[in-house]
């Protein structure tokens, strides 16, 4: 090793040592063990906005009847999920100081313009707070910084994966939940025609089977199962938009129950990405997006798609002359 290489190696080692010294967590005194927000209680928070590192945001708001998604016409949010996050927020403390330097904010991803998560919350008295969550030095720990403060701390209370900006992480995703055992008839209307399915023991079959045609139970049963148990991918709100494509639906499924009640599923436009469809259920005031795989058969299947494929004929061996 040349003298210049030894010098460069020494400089590198020194940089590594300094980096460790700068970012090595240090335990604070007893005063530092006090919560970052000492007077905060979960019930004090009236709104919470989460922004991720891709620029996507989700806002949750407290109403008289519970937490909702304002952007989706106050679609209900699971109370327990929000409360759990707020309780963790109240337990943030300054016990483990990582650094006091502003230069480290971007490196630890707790800067105003470089972060993993940004939490903006408001309390009932109108006070607003912002917390930046950054890198994770290990699975159970996360760097965080309170807006307006130079210090960056480490916490085991909050993790970025808990703060997802996808709405379906915060809601009860059940959209349609009917007892298939009480279902009597299913009528599917799409571009391929109108198809009526009725129960035949444990199997759903078409009423217009032709001679020699045999139903494929896996296909009919799957369609009925999806129609009676549909999950929300994203709530859209209570107001129909032209872009939903429901004026000229891709499919309409009518579900007739044994007690005489009738439920309807209307499938609208497919997303540009091809991963979801807009759906409106007659029993809900909300329009939603659902995963494509759940309704694709309703949109695309025709008569032949519900039938068992005929067996491939086995060629008859010919004898040698």
C-alpha positions in Angstrom: 0.0 0.0 0.0 1.4 3.4 -1.0 1.6 6.3 1.4 -1.2 8.1 -0.4 -3.5 5.0 -0.1 -2.7 4.7 3.6 -3.7 8.4 4.1 -7.0 7.9 2.1 -7.7 4.8 4.1 -7.1 6.7 7.4 -9.4 9.5 6.3 -12.2 6.9 5.4 -11.9 5.3 8.8 -12.0 8.7 10.5 -15.2 9.6 8.6 -16.8 6.3 9.6 -15.9 6.9 13.3 -17.3 10.4 13.2 -20.5 9.2 11.5 -20.9 6.6 14.3 -20.3 9.2 17.0 -22.8 11.7 15.4 -25.6 9.2 15.0 -25.1 6.9 17.9 -28.2 7.1 20.1 -27.6 8.8 23.5 -29.9 8.4 26.5 -31.2 11.6 27.9 -31.8 12.5 31.5 -35.0 11.9 33.5 -36.5 15.1 32.1 -36.1 13.8 28.6 -38.3 10.8 29.4 -41.3 13.2 29.4 -43.6 12.8 26.4 -43.0 15.1 23.4 -46.6 16.2 23.7 -47.1 16.0 27.5 -50.7 17.2 27.6 -52.0 15.4 24.5 -54.7 12.8 24.8 -56.0 10.7 21.9 -59.5 12.1 22.3 -58.0 15.6 21.9 -57.0 15.0 18.2 -59.7 16.0 15.7 -57.8 15.5 12.4 -54.7 13.6 11.2 -53.1 13.8 7.8 -50.4 11.3 6.7 -48.1 12.1 3.8 -45.7 9.4 2.5 -42.4 9.7 0.7 -44.2 9.4 -2.7 -46.2 12.5 -2.1 -49.5 10.7 -1.4 -51.7 12.0 1.4 -54.5 10.7 3.5 -56.6 12.8 5.9 -58.7 11.3 8.7 -61.2 13.5 10.7 -63.1 13.0 13.9 -66.9 13.5 13.6 -69.6 13.1 16.2 -70.2 9.5 15.1 -66.5 8.6 14.8 -63.6 8.9 12.5 -64.1 9.3 8.7 -62.4 9.9 5.4 -63.5 13.5 4.4 -62.3 13.0 0.8 -64.7 10.1 0.4 -67.8 11.9 1.7 -67.1 10.8 5.3 -66.7 7.1 4.6 -66.4 5.5 8.1 -62.9 4.6 9.5 -62.2 1.9 12.0 -62.0 3.7 15.4 -59.6 1.2 16.9 -57.0 1.7 14.1 -56.9 5.5 14.5 -56.9 5.4 18.3 -54.0 3.0 18.3 -51.9 5.4 16.3 -52.9 8.4 18.5 -52.0 6.5 21.6 -48.5 5.8 20.2 -48.2 9.5 19.2 -48.9 10.5 22.8 -46.1 8.2 24.0 -43.3 9.8 21.9 -40.5 11.0 24.1 -37.0 12.5 23.9 -35.2 9.7 25.8 -33.0 8.6 22.8 -31.4 11.6 21.2 -29.7 10.8 17.9 -28.4 14.2 16.7 -28.8 17.9 17.1 -27.5 18.9 13.7 -29.7 20.2 10.8 -27.3 18.7 8.3 -28.4 15.3 9.4 -32.1 15.8 8.8 -32.0 14.8 5.1 -29.7 11.9 5.8 -32.1 10.5 8.4 -35.1 11.5 6.3 -36.7 13.8 8.8 -36.3 17.0 6.8 -39.2 19.2 5.7 -38.7 18.1 2.1 -37.2 14.6 2.6 -39.1 12.2 4.9 -40.6 8.8 5.1 -43.8 10.0 6.7 -45.1 13.4 7.7 -47.8 13.5 10.3 -49.9 16.7 10.7 -52.5 16.6 13.4 -54.8 19.2 15.0 -56.4 19.2 18.4 -59.8 20.4 19.4 -58.4 23.8 20.6 -57.1 24.5 17.1 -53.4 23.7 17.8 -51.5 22.1 14.9 -48.4 19.8 15.2 -46.2 18.2 12.7 -43.9 15.2 13.2 -41.5 13.7 10.6 -40.7 10.0 10.7 -37.6 8.9 8.9 -35.2 6.0 8.6 -35.3 2.9 10.7 -31.9 1.9 12.2 -33.5 -1.4 13.1 -36.9 -3.0 12.6 -38.2 -1.9 16.0 -36.9 1.7 16.0 -37.6 4.8 13.9 -36.0 8.2 13.7 -38.3 11.1 14.3 -38.3 14.9 14.6 -40.8 17.5 15.6 -41.2 20.3 13.2 -39.5 23.5 14.4 -36.9 21.5 16.5 -33.3 20.7 15.5 -33.1 17.5 17.5 -33.7 14.1 16.0 -34.7 11.2 18.3 -35.3 7.5 18.0 -38.6 5.8 19.0 -39.9 2.3 19.3 -43.5 3.6 19.5 -44.2 4.5 15.8 -43.1 2.8 12.6 -43.6 4.1 9.0 -45.4 0.9 7.9 -48.2 1.6 10.3 -48.9 4.9 8.6 -50.1 3.8 5.2 -51.8 6.3 2.8 -54.0 3.7 1.2 -57.6 4.2 2.5 -58.3 0.4 2.7 -55.8 0.2 5.5 -58.1 2.3 7.7 -61.6 1.1 6.9 -63.8 -1.9 7.3 -63.3 -3.2 3.7 -66.5 -5.2 3.7 -68.8 -3.8 1.0 -71.2 -6.7 0.1 -71.8 -9.4 2.7 -74.8 -11.6 1.9 -75.5 -15.1 3.0 -75.0 -17.1 -0.1 -76.9 -20.0 1.5 -80.0 -17.8 1.4 -79.5 -16.8 -2.2 -82.1 -18.1 -4.7 -81.3 -16.7 -8.1 -78.5 -14.6 -9.7 -79.0 -12.7 -13.0 -75.9 -11.4 -14.8 -76.2 -8.8 -17.6 -73.2 -7.8 -19.6 -72.1 -7.2 -23.2 -72.2 -10.9 -23.9 -75.9 -11.2 -22.9 -78.1 -12.1 -20.0 -77.4 -15.2 -17.9 -79.5 -16.6 -15.1 -78.0 -18.9 -12.5 -79.9 -21.0 -10.0 -78.9 -23.4 -7.3 -78.5 -27.1 -8.0 -77.4 -28.6 -4.7 -74.0 -27.2 -3.9 -73.6 -25.9 -7.5 -74.8 -22.9 -9.4 -75.9 -23.7 -12.9 -77.3 -21.8 -15.9 -81.0 -22.1 -16.6 -80.4 -22.3 -20.4 -78.0 -25.2 -20.7 -78.1 -26.7 -24.1 -78.1 -30.4 -25.0 -74.7 -31.9 -24.1 -73.5 -28.8 -22.2 -72.1 -29.3 -18.8 -71.6 -26.5 -16.2 -68.2 -25.8 -14.7 -69.0 -25.4 -11.0 -65.8 -23.7 -10.2 -66.6 -20.8 -12.5 -70.3 -20.3 -11.5 -69.6 -20.8 -7.8 -66.7 -18.3 -7.9 -68.9 -15.6 -9.5 -71.7 -16.1 -6.9 -69.1 -16.0 -4.1 -67.6 -12.8 -5.3 -71.0 -11.2 -5.9 -72.1 -11.9 -2.3 -68.8 -11.1 -0.6 -67.1 -8.0 -2.1 -64.3 -6.0 -0.6 -63.5 -2.3 -1.0 -60.2 -1.3 -2.5 -60.9 2.4 -2.3 -64.1 4.3 -1.2 -65.0 7.1 -3.7 -67.9 8.9 -2.1 -71.6 9.3 -2.4 -71.9 11.3 -5.5 -71.8 9.6 -8.9 -69.3 11.0 -11.4 -69.5 10.6 -15.2 -66.0 9.0 -15.1 -67.4 6.1 -13.1 -69.0 4.8 -16.2 -72.2 3.7 -14.5 -74.5 5.3 -17.1 -73.5 2.5 -19.4 -72.3 -0.2 -17.0 -70.0 -3.1 -17.9 -72.2 -5.5 -15.9 -75.2 -5.6 -13.7 -75.7 -8.5 -11.2 -79.1 -8.9 -9.6 -79.2 -11.1 -6.4 -82.6 -12.5 -5.4 -82.8 -13.9 -1.9 -85.2 -16.5 -0.5 -87.0 -14.0 1.6 -87.9 -11.9 -1.5 -85.3 -9.1 -1.1 -83.3 -8.1 -4.1 -79.8 -6.6 -4.2 -78.0 -5.2 -7.2 -74.4 -4.7 -8.1 -73.5 -2.3 -10.9 -70.0 -2.5 -12.4 -68.7 0.6 -14.1 -65.4 1.8 -15.6 -62.1 0.0 -15.3 -59.2 1.9 -14.0 -56.5 3.1 -16.4 -54.1 0.7 -14.7 -56.5 -2.2 -15.2 -56.4 -3.2 -11.5 -59.8 -2.1 -10.4 -63.4 -1.3 -11.3 -65.9 1.2 -10.0 -68.9 -0.6 -8.3 -72.1 0.6 -6.8 -74.1 -1.7 -4.4 -77.8 -1.0 -4.0 -77.6 -1.4 -0.2 -74.8 1.2 0.2 -74.8 5.0 -0.4 -71.1 4.8 -1.4 -69.4 4.2 -4.7 -66.2 2.3 -4.4 -63.4 0.7 -6.3 -62.9 -3.0 -6.1 -60.1 -5.3 -7.3 -60.4 -6.3 -11.0 -60.1 -10.0 -10.2 -63.3 -9.9 -8.1 -65.6 -8.6 -10.9 -63.8 -9.4 -14.1 -65.9 -12.6 -14.7 -69.0 -10.5 -14.3 -67.8 -8.2 -17.0 -66.3 -10.6 -19.5 -68.0 -14.0 -19.1 -70.4 -15.3 -21.7 -72.4 -18.5 -21.9 -69.4 -20.6 -23.0 -67.2 -19.3 -20.2 -69.4 -21.1 -17.6 -69.2 -24.5 -19.3 -66.9 -27.4 -18.7 -64.6 -27.8 -21.6 -65.2 -31.0 -23.5 -62.4 -33.6 -23.1 -59.7 -33.6 -25.7 -60.4 -36.5 -28.1 -57.7 -39.2 -28.0 -56.6 -40.1 -31.5 -57.3 -43.7 -32.4 -54.0 -45.6 -33.2 -53.8 -46.9 -36.7 -52.4 -50.3 -37.5 -49.5 -50.7 -39.8 -50.3 -51.9 -43.3 
